[in-house]
Amino acid sequence: MNVPMFVVVGGMLGAGKTSLVVAAARRLLEQGRRVGVVTDTSHGRNGRVTALLVRLDNNRSVWIDVTDVRYNRADRVVMTNLDRNDLRRMADQRL
């Protein structure tokens, strides 16, 4: 089964986060993989993240609610239960 995987990249200003993500995304796309990049987050009044704005590999963006996201602490990976068709359908509805 192909499970969508999200990798979180963080660091100080100027550390090279964007360069790393762009290079990794290009390499994955060259390998035929599908890539989505979190470009923004929505926060509740308590400061907790409530949704992620993800730019899909077709250049459309979709908000993913935190109820559709899970975090694996051991692997430090954020994943979603939504499949590619769900994400694209959601992105189409947003336009």
PyMOL commands that set and color helices and strands:
alter all, ss='L'
color gray80, all
select helices_A, chain A and resi 17-30+66-68+84-94
alter helices_A, ss='H'
color red, helices_A
select strands_A, chain A and resi 6-7+37-43+49-55+61-65+69-72+77-80
alter strands_A, ss='S'
color yellow, strands_A
deselect
rebuild
show_as cartoon
